[in-house]
Amino acid sequence: MIRIAKTENGMVRGLPSADPRVTVFKGIPFAAPPTGENRWRAPQPCQDWEGIREAYAFAPISVQDTPGLGTDIYCREWHVDPQIPMSEDCLYLNVWTGAKEPGEKLPVLIWYFGGGFQWGYTAEMEFDGERLARRGVIVVSVNYRLGALGFMAHPELTEEQPLTPANFGCLDQQAGLKWVIRNIAAFGGDPEQITLAGQSAGGASVLAQINCPDNEGLFQRAAVFSGMIRSPYEEDAFITPGSLEKAEEKGVDFLRVLGVDSIAQARELDAMYIRDKYAEYARDHLRMGLCIDGHFCPGDPMRRYLRGERIQVPLMAGNTADEFPSIITADTDEEYQELAQELFGEKARRFLEFPEARQEIGQGQRAAVSGIECSVKSAFLQDEREGRCRQNYYYRFAPDIPGWDHPGTFHSVDLWFFFETLGKCWRPFKGRHYDLARQMCNYWVNFIKTGDPNGEDADGSSMPRWDTYSAEHPWEMVFTSEGPRPGPEQDSPFKRFLMEHLTEKLTK
């Protein structure tokens, strides 16, 4: 087993995982601390160290609201420790490897966590990479800056560093990717077999990374779990990246909240003070996230995807059945028709003819659909129409989820299954859930290894076949309580209408 590895900055020693055939290295620095003059700068080179660094514990999480203080579902699920260490010095990554020696050239997964670009960390219990590593994949989870420290823009920053004026959290992710390319061979990995993956904001991060021209050739596959969050109805001002100029205006406003007149003064403030002031700011301002900076993010990643400007690699993407439904409503039929006219223009009459668009709510009406599903399928169909990469695999996660809270397939619950970490969860999962998690993890590992999720289960039997999604063959993999259920799903005329509308709207 590889217990000691030589990185470009020095030696690191890991520990046996729960399975001693896997070694886990926690808290390896991949960039200099983003503090002082490095605050609101692209990640800078890491300093070398002498001797062997003990990589035994996760590094502090990025500065954010203290986790585990609420009563929401995520505080019950995995944000359970209010005492978890937190620091602005947070640019560290973790490696799980089952390699016995360097040079084995195992495929590599790079994981970006979710949390709306405001919260989250690599130490979340569901992200344990051991089960994937046991299957012959090296797992690397990369931390990145969040909130105001990760995504603030300001005219002074643009003038100071015009090529990297914003999106520092995503630049951290990119730096982690480049570190992996330079160093992963020492852990038994293949720098030419890398899959980027993430969920929610982590999935949106993957979408941004595959639309960054500078990343061409740096990875070979990608997986976006619940990360193409677009509504076929109305634009979300946070989900849709705005201009650098708009982001700069927010930064100017935020410096006023901080009580300083310049970036230099803001760099002298305590990070926790900035965090607390940002929490105040967020009460009546849109939070800070990805913006179109013209360099890392040259345009709206979803629009770039549909226009064929993304890096063409095999893609796995999908959603849970119950998360983030896109809904429009109106209290009266007259108001509803006016809303339809505003949203669909000359196609409003066609929209209103669908029964799904006329769901009764008291005296009014509503229409609901999975915006993520529509977004993913629209992107895949556009790839097909334009003759681009067609190794695109769609999934929907739809099993029963037990628990007193009767949560349904809530946003992020599929992570327990893809990482096969159900044993860490408090929910009373049963055998069928563990079977499903094993198979979901198998599919994901196969995709990481080859770009094709198909293969054998642990007992050597073939798993249900998962084909690519296309217009003539709209193959879905639905993960159900009874196991994976693949098959061509004929999307309803209503859903097809919304998918066509979304594509038209985003390709104008």
WOTA-V643683 format. One record per pair of residues at least 24 apart in sequence whose ideal C-beta (glycine too) atoms are under 10 Angstrom apart, sorted by the first residue. I is the first residue (numbers start at 1). J is the second residue. If there is no record, write none. Layout:
i=(I;I)
j=(J;J)
This chain:
i=(1;1;1;1;1;1;2;2;2;2;2;2;2;2;2;2;2;2;4;4;4;5;5;5;5;5;5;5;5;5;5;5;5;6;6;6;6;6;6;7;7;7;7;7;7;7;7;7;7;7;7;8;8;8;8;8;8;8;9;9;9;9;9;9;9;9;10;10;10;10;10;10;10;10;11;11;11;11;11;11;11;12;12;12;12;12;12;12;12;12;12;13;13;13;13;13;13;14;14;14;14;14;14;14;14;15;15;15;15;17;17;17;17;17;17;17;17;17;18;18;18;18;19;19;19;19;19;19;21;21;21;21;21;22;22;22;22;22;22;22;22;22;22;22;22;23;23;23;23;23;23;23;23;23;23;24;24;24;24;24;24;24;24;24;24;24;24;25;25;25;25;25;25;25;25;25;25;25;26;26;26;26;26;26;26;26;26;26;26;26;26;26;27;27;27;27;27;27;27;27;27;27;27;27;27;27;28;28;28;28;28;28;28;28;28;28;28;29;29;29;29;29;29;29;29;29;30;30;30;30;30;30;30;30;30;30;30;30;30;30;30;31;31;31;31;31;31;31;31;31;31;31;31;32;32;33;33;33;33;33;33;34;34;34;34;34;34;34;34;34;34;34;34;34;34;34;35;35;35;35;35;35;35;36;36;36;37;37;38;38;38;38;38;39;39;39;39;39;39;39;39;39;39;39;39;40;40;40;40;40;40;40;40;40;40;40;40;40;40;40;40;40;40;40;40;41;41;41;41;41;41;41;42;42;42;42;42;42;42;42;42;42;42;43;43;43;43;43;43;43;43;43;43;43;43;43;43;44;44;45;46;46;46;46;55;55;55;55;57;57;57;58;58;58;58;58;58;58;58;58;58;59;59;59;59;59;59;59;59;59;59;59;59;60;60;60;60;60;60;60;60;60;60;60;61;61;61;61;61;61;61;61;61;61;61;61;61;61;62;62;62;62;62;62;62;62;62;62;62;62;62;62;62;62;62;62;62;62;62;62;62;62;63;63;63;63;63;63;63;63;63;63;63;63;63;63;63;64;64;64;64;64;64;64;64;64;64;64;64;64;64;65;65;65;65;65;65;65;65;65;66;66;67;67;67;67;67;67;73;73;73;73;73;73;73;74;74;74;74;74;74;74;76;76;76;76;76;76;76;77;77;77;77;77;77;77;77;77;77;77;77;77;77;78;78;78;78;78;78;78;78;78;78;78;78;78;78;79;79;79;79;79;79;80;80;80;81;81;81;84;84;84;85;85;86;86;86;86;87;87;88;88;88;88;88;88;88;89;90;90;90;90;90;90;90;90;90;90;91;91;91;91;91;91;91;91;92;92;92;92;92;93;93;93;93;93;93;93;93;93;93;93;93;94;94;94;94;94;94;94;94;94;94;95;95;95;95;95;95;95;95;95;95;95;95;95;96;96;96;96;96;96;96;96;96;96;96;96;96;96;97;97;97;97;97;97;97;97;97;97;97;98;98;98;98;98;98;98;98;98;98;98;99;99;99;99;99;99;99;99;99;100;101;102;102;102;102;102;102;103;103;103;103;103;104;104;104;104;104;104;104;105;105;105;105;105;105;105;105;105;106;106;106;106;106;106;106;106;106;106;106;106;106;107;107;107;107;107;107;107;107;107;107;107;107;107;107;107;107;108;108;108;108;108;108;108;108;108;108;108;108;108;108;108;108;108;108;108;108;108;108;109;109;109;109;109;109;109;109;109;109;109;109;109;109;109;109;109;109;109;109;110;110;110;110;110;110;110;110;110;110;110;110;110;110;110;110;110;110;110;110;110;111;111;111;111;111;111;111;111;111;111;111;111;111;111;112;112;112;112;112;112;112;112;112;112;112;112;112;112;112;112;112;112;112;112;112;112;112;112;113;113;113;113;113;113;113;113;113;113;113;113;114;114;114;114;114;114;114;114;114;114;114;114;114;114;115;115;115;115;115;115;115;116;116;116;116;116;116;116;116;116;117;117;117;117;117;117;117;117;117;117;117;117;117;117;117;117;117;117;117;118;118;118;118;118;118;118;118;118;118;118;118;118;119;119;119;120;120;120;120;120;120;120;121;124;124;124;124;124;125;125;125;125;125;125;126;126;126;126;126;126;126;126;126;126;126;126;126;126;127;127;127;127;127;127;128;128;128;128;128;129;129;130;130;130;131;131;131;131;131;131;131;131;131;131;132;132;132;132;132;132;132;133;134;134;134;135;135;135;135;135;135;135;135;135;136;136;136;136;137;137;137;137;137;137;137;137;137;138;138;138;138;138;138;138;138;138;139;139;139;139;140;140;140;140;140;140;140;140;140;141;141;141;142;142;142;142;142;142;142;142;142;142;142;142;143;143;143;143;144;144;144;144;144;144;144;144;144;144;144;144;145;145;145;145;145;146;146;146;146;146;146;146;147;147;147;147;147;147;147;147;147;148;148;148;148;148;148;148;148;148;148;148;148;148;148;148;148;149;149;149;149;149;150;150;151;151;151;151;151;151;151;151;152;152;152;152;152;152;152;152;152;152;152;152;153;153;153;153;153;153;153;153;153;153;153;153;153;153;153;154;154;154;154;154;154;154;154;154;154;154;155;155;155;155;155;155;155;156;156;156;156;156;156;156;156;157;157;157;157;157;158;158;158;158;158;158;158;159;160;160;162;162;162;163;163;163;163;164;164;164;165;165;165;165;165;165;165;165;165;166;166;166;166;166;166;166;166;166;166;166;166;166;167;167;167;167;167;167;167;167;167;167;167;167;167;167;168;169;169;169;169;169;170;170;170;170;170;170;170;170;170;170;171;171;171;171;172;173;173;173;173;173;173;173;174;174;174;174;174;174;174;174;177;177;177;177;178;178;178;180;180;181;181;181;190;191;191;192;192;192;192;193;193;193;193;193;193;193;194;194;194;194;194;194;194;195;195;195;195;195;195;195;195;195;195;195;195;195;195;196;196;196;196;196;196;196;197;197;197;197;197;197;197;197;197;197;197;198;198;198;198;198;198;199;199;199;199;199;199;199;199;199;199;200;200;200;200;200;200;200;200;200;200;201;201;201;201;201;201;202;202;202;203;203;203;203;203;203;203;204;204;204;204;204;204;204;204;205;205;206;206;206;207;207;207;207;207;207;207;207;207;207;207;208;208;208;208;208;208;208;208;209;209;209;209;209;210;210;210;210;210;210;210;210;210;211;211;211;211;211;211;211;211;211;211;211;211;211;211;212;212;212;212;212;212;212;212;213;213;213;213;213;213;213;214;214;214;215;215;215;216;216;216;217;217;218;219;219;220;220;220;220;220;220;221;221;221;221;221;221;221;221;221;221;221;222;222;222;222;222;222;222;222;222;223;223;223;223;223;223;223;223;223;223;223;223;224;224;224;224;224;224;224;224;224;224;225;225;225;225;225;225;225;225;225;225;225;225;225;226;226;226;226;226;226;226;226;226;226;226;226;226;227;227;227;227;227;227;227;228;228;228;228;228;228;228;228;228;228;228;228;228;228;228;229;229;229;229;229;229;229;229;229;230;230;230;230;230;230;230;230;230;230;230;230;230;230;231;231;231;231;231;231;231;231;231;231;231;231;231;231;232;232;232;232;232;232;232;232;232;232;232;232;232;232;232;232;232;232;232;232;232;233;233;233;233;233;233;233;233;233;233;233;233;233;233;233;233;233;234;234;234;234;234;234;234;235;235;236;236;236;237;237;238;238;238;238;238;239;239;239;239;239;240;240;240;240;240;240;240;240;241;241;241;241;241;241;241;241;241;241;241;242;242;242;242;242;242;243;243;243;243;244;244;244;244;244;244;245;245;246;246;246;247;247;247;247;247;247;248;250;250;250;250;250;250;251;251;253;253;254;254;254;254;254;256;257;257;300;302;302;302;302;302;303;303;303;303;304;305;305;305;305;305;305;305;305;306;306;306;306;306;306;306;306;306;306;306;306;306;306;307;307;307;307;308;308;308;308;308;308;308;308;310;310;310;310;311;312;312;312;312;312;313;313;313;314;314;314;314;314;314;314;314;314;314;314;315;315;315;315;315;315;315;315;315;315;315;315;315;316;316;316;316;316;316;316;316;316;316;316;316;316;316;317;317;317;317;317;317;317;317;317;317;317;317;318;318;318;318;318;318;318;318;318;318;318;318;318;318;318;318;319;319;319;319;319;319;319;319;319;319;319;319;319;319;319;320;320;320;320;320;320;320;320;320;320;320;320;320;320;320;320;320;320;321;321;321;321;321;321;321;321;321;321;321;321;321;322;322;322;322;322;322;322;322;322;322;323;323;323;323;323;323;323;323;323;323;323;323;324;324;324;324;324;325;325;325;325;325;325;326;326;326;326;326;326;326;326;326;326;326;327;327;327;327;327;327;328;328;328;328;328;328;329;329;329;329;329;329;329;329;330;330;330;330;330;330;331;331;331;331;331;332;332;332;332;333;333;333;333;335;335;336;336;336;336;336;337;339;339;340;340;343;343;343;344;344;344;344;345;347;347;347;347;350;350;350;351;351;351;351;353;353;353;354;354;354;354;354;354;355;355;355;356;356;356;356;356;356;357;357;357;367;367;369;369;369;369;369;370;370;370;371;371;372;372;373;373;373;373;373;374;374;374;374;374;374;374;374;374;374;375;375;375;375;376;376;377;377;377;377;377;377;377;377;377;377;377;377;378;378;378;378;378;378;378;378;378;378;378;379;379;379;379;379;380;380;380;380;380;380;381;381;381;381;381;381;381;381;381;382;382;382;382;382;383;383;383;384;384;384;384;384;384;385;385;385;389;389;390;390;390;391;391;391;391;391;392;392;392;392;393;393;393;393;393;393;393;393;393;393;393;393;393;394;394;394;394;394;394;394;394;394;394;395;395;395;395;395;395;395;395;395;395;395;395;396;396;396;396;396;396;396;397;397;397;397;397;397;398;398;398;398;398;399;399;399;399;399;399;399;399;399;399;399;399;400;400;400;400;400;400;401;401;401;401;401;402;402;402;402;402;403;403;403;404;409;414;414;416;417;417;417;418;418;418;418;419;420;420;430;432;432;432;432;433;435;435;435;435;436;436;436;436;436;436;437;438;439;439;439;439;439;440;440;440;440;442;443;443;443;453;453;454;457;471)
j=(97;98;99;100;101;188;95;97;98;99;100;101;102;104;138;186;187;188;52;55;186;52;55;95;97;99;102;183;184;185;186;187;188;52;102;183;185;186;187;46;48;49;53;55;95;179;182;183;184;186;187;45;46;48;179;182;183;186;45;46;47;48;49;53;179;183;46;47;48;49;50;51;52;53;49;50;51;52;53;55;186;49;52;53;54;55;56;95;183;186;187;51;52;53;54;55;56;54;55;56;94;95;96;97;187;54;55;56;57;96;97;98;128;129;130;131;133;134;128;130;131;423;96;98;130;131;133;134;98;100;130;133;134;96;97;98;99;129;130;131;132;133;134;138;139;55;95;96;97;98;99;100;133;187;188;55;56;58;94;95;96;97;128;129;130;133;139;53;54;55;56;93;94;95;96;97;140;187;54;55;56;57;58;59;92;93;94;95;96;122;123;141;53;54;55;56;57;58;59;60;92;93;94;122;123;143;53;55;59;92;93;94;95;140;179;183;187;53;55;59;89;90;91;92;93;179;91;92;93;140;142;143;172;175;176;177;178;179;180;182;183;90;91;92;93;143;144;171;172;175;176;178;179;89;91;87;88;89;90;91;92;62;63;88;89;90;91;144;145;149;150;168;169;171;172;271;87;88;89;90;149;267;271;88;267;268;264;267;88;89;91;168;267;88;145;149;152;168;263;266;267;268;269;271;274;145;148;149;150;151;152;153;154;156;157;160;161;164;165;166;168;251;263;266;267;157;160;161;164;168;171;267;161;163;164;165;167;168;171;172;174;175;296;91;144;145;164;168;169;171;172;173;174;175;176;178;179;91;175;175;91;92;175;179;92;93;94;95;85;94;123;84;85;92;94;121;122;123;124;141;143;85;87;89;90;91;92;93;94;121;122;123;143;84;85;86;87;88;89;90;92;121;123;143;85;86;87;90;92;113;119;120;121;122;123;124;143;146;86;87;88;89;90;91;113;115;118;119;120;121;122;143;144;145;146;147;149;150;169;172;271;275;87;88;89;90;145;146;147;148;149;150;271;272;274;275;278;90;115;118;119;120;121;145;146;147;149;150;275;278;279;118;119;146;147;275;276;278;279;282;272;275;115;119;120;121;123;124;403;405;407;410;411;412;413;115;119;120;124;410;411;412;403;404;405;407;425;426;427;124;125;126;403;405;407;410;412;413;415;416;425;426;427;120;121;123;124;125;126;127;412;415;416;421;424;425;426;115;119;120;121;124;125;124;125;426;123;124;125;121;123;124;121;123;121;271;272;275;271;272;145;149;270;271;272;274;275;271;121;122;143;144;145;146;149;150;172;271;142;143;144;145;172;175;176;179;122;141;142;143;176;122;140;141;142;143;144;172;175;176;179;180;183;122;123;127;128;129;139;140;141;142;143;129;133;138;139;140;141;180;183;184;186;187;188;189;127;128;129;130;131;132;133;134;137;138;139;140;141;187;129;133;137;138;139;140;184;186;187;188;189;130;132;133;134;135;136;137;138;139;187;188;133;136;138;184;185;186;187;188;189;188;188;184;185;186;187;188;189;185;186;188;189;190;136;138;185;187;188;189;190;138;184;185;188;189;190;191;192;193;133;135;136;137;138;184;187;188;189;190;193;448;449;136;137;138;189;190;192;193;194;195;220;221;445;447;448;449;450;137;138;139;140;177;180;181;184;185;187;188;189;190;191;192;193;194;195;196;219;220;448;133;137;138;139;140;141;180;189;193;194;195;196;197;221;223;444;445;447;448;449;138;139;140;141;142;173;176;177;179;180;181;184;194;195;196;197;198;206;209;219;222;139;140;141;142;176;195;196;197;198;199;202;206;223;419;141;142;143;144;169;170;172;173;176;177;196;197;198;199;200;201;202;203;204;205;206;208;209;227;141;142;143;144;146;198;199;200;201;202;205;415;198;199;200;201;202;203;204;205;225;226;227;411;412;415;146;147;199;200;201;202;412;146;147;200;201;204;238;239;287;289;144;145;146;147;150;151;167;169;170;200;201;202;204;205;238;287;288;289;290;146;147;148;150;151;169;201;278;279;282;287;288;289;146;147;201;144;146;199;200;201;202;412;146;412;415;419;421;424;416;419;421;423;424;425;199;412;413;414;415;416;417;418;419;420;421;422;424;425;199;202;415;418;419;421;419;420;421;423;424;419;421;419;420;421;418;419;420;421;422;423;437;438;441;445;418;419;420;441;444;445;448;445;420;441;445;420;441;442;444;445;446;448;449;458;188;445;448;449;189;193;195;441;444;445;446;448;449;180;184;187;188;189;190;193;194;448;189;197;419;448;176;177;179;180;183;184;187;189;194;176;198;202;172;173;174;175;176;177;179;180;196;198;202;205;169;172;173;176;168;169;170;171;172;173;174;175;176;201;202;205;169;170;171;172;173;172;201;275;278;287;288;289;274;275;278;279;281;282;287;288;289;250;251;254;257;258;266;271;274;275;277;278;279;281;282;287;288;271;274;275;278;288;288;289;247;250;251;287;288;289;290;291;247;248;250;251;254;255;263;266;274;278;288;291;242;243;244;245;246;247;248;249;250;251;252;254;288;291;293;247;248;249;250;251;252;254;255;262;263;266;244;245;248;249;251;252;263;248;251;252;255;262;263;264;266;244;247;248;251;263;244;245;247;248;251;293;294;263;263;264;293;294;295;293;294;295;296;293;295;296;244;247;248;251;291;293;294;295;296;244;247;248;251;288;290;291;292;293;294;295;296;297;205;208;212;241;244;247;289;290;291;292;293;295;296;297;296;201;205;288;289;290;204;205;208;209;212;289;290;293;296;297;212;293;295;296;205;198;202;205;206;208;209;296;205;208;209;212;214;215;218;296;209;215;218;219;214;215;218;218;219;217;218;219;220;218;219;217;218;219;220;219;220;221;448;449;450;451;218;219;220;221;222;313;448;219;220;221;222;223;313;314;316;444;445;447;448;449;451;220;221;222;223;224;311;313;221;222;223;224;225;227;316;418;444;447;448;222;223;224;225;226;227;223;224;225;226;227;411;412;414;415;418;224;225;226;227;229;323;324;411;412;415;226;227;229;239;289;290;226;227;415;227;228;229;317;318;319;372;228;229;239;241;289;290;301;302;290;301;301;315;317;290;300;301;302;304;305;310;315;317;375;379;241;290;296;297;300;301;302;304;296;297;301;310;311;301;304;305;309;310;311;312;313;315;296;297;298;299;300;301;302;303;304;305;307;309;310;311;295;296;297;298;301;304;310;311;295;296;298;304;309;310;311;295;296;298;296;310;311;311;312;313;311;313;311;311;313;311;313;314;448;450;451;313;314;315;316;391;447;448;449;450;451;452;310;311;313;314;315;316;317;447;451;314;315;316;317;318;393;395;418;444;447;448;453;305;315;316;317;318;319;372;375;376;379;316;317;318;319;320;372;395;397;412;414;415;418;444;317;318;319;320;323;324;372;376;397;411;412;414;415;301;317;318;319;372;375;376;301;302;305;317;318;319;371;372;373;374;375;376;377;378;379;302;319;323;324;326;371;372;375;411;300;302;303;326;371;372;374;375;376;378;379;502;505;506;324;325;326;327;328;343;369;370;371;372;374;375;498;502;326;328;343;344;367;369;370;371;374;375;378;495;497;498;499;500;501;502;503;505;506;326;327;328;339;340;343;344;351;367;368;369;371;374;498;501;502;505;326;327;328;339;342;343;371;505;506;324;326;371;286;289;286;287;288;289;290;289;290;302;324;371;289;290;292;300;301;302;303;506;289;290;291;292;293;297;299;300;301;302;303;286;289;290;291;292;300;291;292;293;294;291;292;293;294;295;297;291;292;286;291;292;288;289;290;291;292;293;291;281;285;286;287;288;291;288;291;281;285;278;281;282;285;288;281;281;285;506;375;378;379;502;506;505;506;507;508;506;375;378;379;380;382;383;388;506;375;378;379;381;382;383;385;386;502;503;504;505;506;507;382;386;506;507;382;383;385;386;387;388;389;507;379;383;388;389;389;383;388;389;390;391;389;391;451;389;390;391;392;393;447;450;451;452;453;468;376;379;380;383;389;390;391;392;393;394;447;451;468;376;391;392;393;394;395;443;444;447;448;451;453;466;477;372;373;375;376;377;379;380;392;393;394;395;469;370;372;373;376;377;393;394;395;396;397;414;469;476;477;478;479;370;371;372;373;374;375;376;394;395;396;397;398;409;411;414;370;372;373;395;396;397;398;399;401;408;409;410;411;412;413;414;415;479;370;373;396;397;398;399;408;409;410;414;478;479;480;370;397;398;401;407;408;409;410;411;413;370;371;372;373;397;408;409;410;411;412;413;414;370;371;372;410;411;368;369;370;371;372;373;367;368;369;370;371;372;373;374;375;498;502;359;366;367;368;369;371;357;365;366;367;368;369;359;361;362;364;365;366;367;368;361;363;364;365;366;367;361;362;363;364;365;362;363;364;365;358;363;364;365;364;365;361;364;365;366;367;365;365;367;365;367;367;501;505;497;498;501;505;501;497;500;501;504;493;497;501;494;497;498;501;493;494;497;492;493;494;495;497;498;492;493;494;492;493;494;495;497;498;494;497;498;494;498;492;494;495;498;499;396;495;498;498;502;396;411;476;491;495;498;499;491;495;496;497;498;499;500;501;502;503;499;502;503;506;469;499;469;471;474;476;489;491;495;496;498;499;502;503;496;498;499;500;501;502;503;504;505;506;507;469;499;502;503;506;468;469;470;471;474;499;469;470;471;474;491;496;499;500;503;499;502;503;506;507;468;469;470;468;469;470;471;472;473;470;471;503;451;468;468;469;470;447;450;451;452;468;468;469;470;475;443;447;451;452;453;454;466;467;468;469;475;476;477;466;467;468;469;474;475;476;477;478;489;440;443;444;453;466;469;476;477;478;479;484;486;476;477;478;479;480;485;489;436;440;477;478;479;480;478;479;480;481;485;429;432;433;436;437;440;478;479;480;481;482;483;429;430;432;433;480;481;425;427;429;433;481;427;428;429;430;433;427;428;429;428;479;440;479;440;441;444;479;443;444;445;479;444;444;445;481;480;481;482;483;481;481;482;483;484;479;480;481;482;483;484;479;463;463;464;479;483;484;477;479;483;484;484;477;479;484;477;484;486;484;496)
